Amino acid sequence: MGGNRLWLLAHQDDEVLGLHIYSSSMSNIVVYLSDGVRDGASFDSLTRVAEAKESWNEIDKNAELIFFGTDYSLRDGGLQNQMNAEHLRSLISICQNRNVDEIVTLQLEGGHQDHDFTSLIAEELCKRLSLNFIAYPAYRALHNKFPIYTVMSSASILATKNSHNVLSRVRLAIKSIHLMKRYRSQITTWIGLGPFVVFQYLLGGHTYIELPATKSEIQEIPTKLLYFNRNKQEKIEYESLRKDISGW
């Protein structure tokens, strides 16, 4: 195994949920689509940049980090309203200039609109450039009205469970804790999600899906709506949004 792998992520810290996908035999390019700064946050994008650099210094010191959302002023929480054809062309250039072979991203889940939109962008890039598509689960909504989620548990019928041995699972769990500590600005998030992330790594429940460029992730999941479990936002069908992106 080898080649160049691009991690297309919505936020700085999403990699904590995908440690089981990491391979030391590949060159890693990491693109963060948003600046990671939600409305009303007490921190700025420079804080998020510094935290991400600390995180990847532990994962892969040679990884190239591209803070796309910071460079283009794309705010956390609204990628679907801010991104356009120009951004997609820039991402295509990033992939081509670095001879990317595959893209790792977040799965469609209905847990966070930025995660889902990022997944659709990744799928479009893979389709246009004939790249391998790998996606891992973050957290998905289980209820329409209350914030109940399942963490690192895929909704896809094609999900493959990682076959790590006990020692490897313990190492993943420990590393996830270390990285959560790096993201000090996200302490409230990790208080809620952290224990479930650690348990999933320890128990070997972490999964991923891998699809060829000719197949759509939408076909393999039960959830069909962006903003699922976000009642204050309009609900958008994934398929409709995918068609819009494909027209860019």
KAHUFEN-V671645 format. One record per residue. N is the residue number from 1. RES is the residue in one letter. PHI is phi as a letter, one per 30 degrees, with the letter a starting at -180 (999 if undefined). Layout:
n & res & phi
N & RES & PHI
N & RES & PHI
This chain:
n & res & phi
1 & M & 999
2 & G & a
3 & G & j
4 & N & c
5 & R & c
6 & L & c
7 & W & c
8 & L & c
9 & L & b
10 & A & d
11 & H & b
12 & Q & d
13 & D & k
14 & D & d
15 & E & d
16 & V & e
17 & L & d
18 & G & b
19 & L & d
20 & H & d
21 & I & d
22 & Y & d
23 & S & b
24 & S & d
25 & S & d
26 & M & c
27 & S & d
28 & N & c
29 & I & c
30 & V & c
31 & V & c
32 & Y & c
33 & L & d
34 & S & c
35 & D & d
36 & G & i
37 & V & c
38 & R & d
39 & D & e
40 & G & i
41 & A & d
42 & S & c
43 & F & b
44 & D & c
45 & S & d
46 & L & d
47 & T & d
48 & R & d
49 & V & d
50 & A & d
51 & E & d
52 & A & d
53 & K & d
54 & E & d
55 & S & d
56 & W & d
57 & N & d
58 & E & d
59 & I & d
60 & D & a
61 & K & d
62 & N & c
63 & A & d
64 & E & c
65 & L & c
66 & I & b
67 & F & c
68 & F & e
69 & G & d
70 & T & d
71 & D & d
72 & Y & c
73 & S & h
74 & L & c
75 & R & d
76 & D & e
77 & G & j
78 & G & b
79 & L & e
80 & Q & d
81 & N & c
82 & Q & c
83 & M & d
84 & N & b
85 & A & d
86 & E & d
87 & H & d
88 & L & d
89 & R & d
90 & S & d
91 & L & d
92 & I & d
93 & S & d
94 & I & e
95 & C & d
96 & Q & d
97 & N & d
98 & R & c
99 & N & h
100 & V & d
101 & D & c
102 & E & a
103 & I & b
104 & V & c
105 & T & a
106 & L & d
107 & Q & d
108 & L & d
109 & E & b
110 & G & i
111 & G & c
112 & H & a
113 & Q & d
114 & D & d
115 & H & d
116 & D & d
117 & F & d
118 & T & d
119 & S & d
120 & L & d
121 & I & d
122 & A & d
123 & E & d
124 & E & d
125 & L & d
126 & C & d
127 & K & d
128 & R & d
129 & L & c
130 & S & h
131 & L & c
132 & N & d
133 & F & c
134 & I & b
135 & A & b
136 & Y & b
137 & P & d
138 & A & c
139 & Y & a
140 & R & b
141 & A & d
142 & L & c
143 & H & b
144 & N & d
145 & K & c
146 & F & c
147 & P & d
148 & I & c
149 & Y & b
150 & T & c
151 & V & c
152 & M & h
153 & S & b
154 & S & d
155 & A & c
156 & S & d
157 & I & d
158 & L & c
159 & A & d
160 & T & c
161 & K & d
162 & N & d
163 & S & c
164 & H & d
165 & N & d
166 & V & e
167 & L & d
168 & S & d
169 & R & d
170 & V & d
171 & R & d
172 & L & d
173 & A & d
174 & I & d
175 & K & d
176 & S & d
177 & I & d
178 & H & d
179 & L & d
180 & M & e
181 & K & d
182 & R & d
183 & Y & c
184 & R & d
185 & S & d
186 & Q & c
187 & I & e
188 & T & d
189 & T & d
190 & W & d
191 & I & d
192 & G & d
193 & L & c
194 & G & e
195 & P & e
196 & F & d
197 & V & d
198 & V & d
199 & F & d
200 & Q & d
201 & Y & d
202 & L & d
203 & L & d
204 & G & i
205 & G & d
206 & H & d
207 & T & b
208 & Y & a
209 & I & b
210 & E & b
211 & L & b
212 & P & d
213 & A & d
214 & T & d
215 & K & c
216 & S & c
217 & E & d
218 & I & e
219 & Q & d
220 & E & c
221 & I & b
222 & P & d
223 & T & d
224 & K & c
225 & L & b
226 & L & d
227 & Y & i
228 & F & e
229 & N & i
230 & R & b
231 & N & d
232 & K & d
233 & Q & c
234 & E & d
235 & K & c
236 & I & b
237 & E & d
238 & Y & e
239 & E & d
240 & S & d
241 & L & d
242 & R & d
243 & K & d
244 & D & d
245 & I & d
246 & S & d
247 & G & d
248 & W & d
